[in-house]
Amino acid sequence: MNLCRAWLEATCELLENFGSNGKLILNKLNALTQGLDMHLLMTLLLAHLFADFPLQTNALAKLKDKHFEGVFYHVLIHMAITALLIRDSQQYWLLIVGLGIVHFVIDALKILLPFKKGVWYFLADQFVHLISLVLATYLAQRLWYPAPVGILPDKWLVMVLSGALVPAVMVLFWVWTSTLNPEYVTRSLLLCWTKQRLLLIEQRVGLALISVVFARPAFYWVYSLADMVRVIWK
């Protein structure tokens, strides 16, 4: 728990470098996270980062920008990855479904009320999702005892969450590049490469991290299944 709080505080300190906007976000984060179960919040945030970035293909992103069907598929992925990251998730199905409904509403509103996309649009969208995760954590602490617990111990959770932020930052950089004048982009090899290749690399980095996270649980599931089959066979 202390590691999780230390990670959040370090992240907040970095935000102070972004001037008044960074300090405003810092103050909001501090106010929102007081008294929360940081382990649960960071587990939900990790599920969000996995589902919103490496597990959201370019085709799915384009589909959910225009059609509710795409939003539905995207939300199903969110719910599945959240269930996999929470221990004994069947006991907390109401939390998972509630998160899915809220996520669907947020993304559906972006279809009904389209805004010009850019860096601030991206940050505002993620901040709204973060608020929903904070509220979900707050409610989970009061509706369930014991509260939901993630499959990752604190030390691993902090490291994996830090790694999961890398694809998010890569997407943010790609979004910023996409807002630039095309003529300016074509004069820079780095910007051209970013616009053409960065999303593919982001997805591969994220999928590699997801594979590492679920390698041990997958081995346990296979072993348990094989043990069950062996018992039945006897």
N, C-alpha and C positions, 0 to 999 in steps of 0.2 A: 504493500500500500504506500509506503514511504517513497519507494522508487517511482511509482506512478505519479505521485504528487510532485516529486522532484523533476520528473520529465515535463510535466505541465508548466511548472515554474520556469524551467529553462526555455521552453518554447515562448512563454510570455515575455521573458527578458529580451528575446530576439525581436519581438514585435515592437519594443520600445525604440528600436533603431529606425522605424518607419515614420517617425515624427508624430504629429497629433493624431493621425488616423490609427497608427499602431498603438498609441497609448489609450485611445478610446476602446479599441478591441481588447486590449489588456484589461482595462477596468471592467468591461462587460464579462470577460471570461472569469475573472476573479469572483465577481458577484454571482455568476451562474453556478460555479462549481463548489461553493462553500457548503460543507456538510454532505457532499455526495460520495457515494461509493465509487472511488476512482478506478478500481479494478473493473467494475462493470461498465462504467462509462467508456473506458479505453477499449474494452472488448467490443462494445457496440460500434465505437468509432473505427476500429480495425475492420470489422465486417463491412461498414460503409465504404471505407477506402478500397477494400478488395473489390466490392461489387460495382462501385461507381467508376473505377478506372481500369485495371487490367481485365476484369471480367465483363466490361462493356466494350464490345467490338465497335468498329466504325459503322458497320451496317446497322447494328442495334441502336447506336447513338442517333443516326439519321432517321431511323424508323420512329423512335420515341419523340423526336422533335416535332413530328407531324401527325402521328397517329397514336391513339390511346392503346392500341394493340402493343406497340413497342414499349409503352410505359408499363403495361401489364407484365410483359416478359421480363423487363428490367427489375420490377418489384419482386417477381418470383425468385430471381437470382439473389436479390438482397435477403429475402426471407430464408432461403436455403443456406446461404453462407452464415447468416446469423445463428441459425439453428445448429450448424456444425461447430461453431465457436463457443457455444454455451453448453456447459455440462448438464446432462439430464434435461435437455431442451424440451422434451415432451411435457414436462411439468409447467413450462412457461410459454405454452403455445399462444396464450392470449397476448403476451408481451410481443411476441414475434409477429403475430397477425396485426396487432395495433400499429407496430412500426411500419409494416407493409402498407397499411391503409393510409397512414400519414404521408409516407413517401410517395404513394400514388397521387394523393391530392396535391402535394407540392409540385410534382413533375407535370401533372395534368394541367395545373394552372398556367404553366409556361406555354402550353399549347393554346389555351383559351385567351391568355393575355401576353402575347408575344412582345418581347423587348429586344432592343438592339444588343447583340451579344458582344462581349468584350471581357477585359480583365475584371472590371468591377462587377459585371453581371455574374461571372464565374465565382468571385469571392462572396458575393451576396447570397448566391444559391447555396454554396457550401456552408455559409454561416447559418442560414435558415435550417438546413439539415442538422447542423450541430446543436442548435437550440432544441430541435425535436428529440435528439438523443439525450440531451441533458434532462428534459422533461420526462422522458421514458425511464431514465435511471432514477429520478426522484420518485416517480410513481411505483417503480418496481421495488424500491426499498420499503415502501409502505404497504404494498399489497401482498408481498410474499415474504415469508420467513421460513427458512433462510432465503436471502435474496439470491438471484441467479449468480452463478460463478462461471467464469470462462475456463476453457480447457488449458489455457496457457498460464504458467506461474508468472508472478509479477516481473521477475528478471527477464524472462523470455518475452513477455508482453511488451515491455518497454523497448526492447531491441527490435522486435518485429514491427511494432507500430512506427518506430523511427524509420525503418526501411520502407514501410508502406507509404510514407509521406513522399518518398522519392518519385514514384510514378505520378503522384498528384502534382508535384512541383514541375515535372516534365510536361504534363498537360497544360499547366498554367503558362509555362514558357511558350508552348505551341499556340495557345490562345492569343497571347500577346503578339507573337509573330504574325498570326493571321489577321490582326487588326492593322498591320503596317501597310504602307503603300506598296503595291506589287512591284513597281519599278525600283523602289528602295531595296526590297527583298532580293530581287534578281542581281543586284550589284554586290551582294554578300554571299559568299559560299556557305558560311555558317548558318545564315538565316534560310537559305534555300534548302540546305540539308535538314534543318530543323522542321521546316514546313512539310517536307516530303517523307522524312524517315523517323522523326522523333516519336510519333504515336506508336509505330510498330515496335520500336525498341522499348518504349514504356510498357507495352503489353507483355513483352517477353520478360522484362525484369520483374514485373508484378506476378506473372504466372510462375516464375522460378521461385519467388518468395512464398507464394501460396503452396507450391509443391513441398517446400521445406517444412512449412507449418503443419501440413496434414500428413507428412510421411509417417510419423510415429503413430498417430491415431489410425491411419489406414492399415498399417502393419498389425495393430491391435485388433481392428475389425476383422481382418482376414484370418488372423490366428483364432479369434473367438468363433468365427464361422466354421473354420476347419475343425475346431474342437467340438462344436455342436454336431457337425456332420459325423464325426468319429463316434460320439456318444450314441447318436441315433442309429448308426450302422451296427454298433455292437448290440 
